[in-house]
Amino acid sequence: MAQNDFQIILEQIKEPLKMMVKRVNGHHQELDDDDLFQEALLHLWQRLAKGELFDKNKSYILKSCFFYLKNYLRNKCFSYKLTSLETPIDENGTRLQDVLSIEDAYELRSFEKNILIEDIRKCKLTSRENDVLEFFLKGLTTREIAAILNISHVRVVKLISKIKEKYKKGGYQKE
């Protein structure tokens, strides 16, 4: 296997692979897109070294990366250990429920939610995106928002995606 073969394949799929990584990593903020892109490149390098990619087309290679990354995220990165509130957390036998207060947890979640909403509102949103955000925060469904704004529910979903994208990119300005 030559490094040249890897470069040829990389040139063909680099941009679509970057877009795919963003899509696959969209819900996982624990990983950086660049790290996940590098993981996909390692996967490609290993498959090429085994001779598995010589007769494959661009679409096959990208699908291979997609399934690899989905499995990687599921298996390696996000395994959580569930703990009961009855579980002792120290040598004195203090239980988790003794330390946590439901009211405190609710207040913390509410506080975090309010900070998030304020940061989103600081994004450079269009007036239509602001309308969608306000209706969304009131608990309306995408179809209800669409009916009020006289647009399709698909358009509402796209506007919500744009709002998320602007927030992820840090498109907010302090006023």
HELIX and SHEET records of a PDB file:
HELIX    1   1 GLN A    3  VAL A   24  1                                  22    
HELIX    2   2 ASP A   33  ALA A   49  1                                  17    
HELIX    3   3 LYS A   58  TYR A   72  1                                  15    
HELIX    4   4 LEU A   73  CYS A   77  3                                   5    
HELIX    5   5 LEU A   96  VAL A   99  1                                   4    
HELIX    6   6 ILE A  102  ARG A  121  1                                  20    
HELIX    7   7 SER A  127  LEU A  137  1                                  11    
HELIX    8   8 THR A  142  LEU A  149  1                                   8    
HELIX    9   9 HIS A  153  LYS A  168  1                                  16    
END                                                                             
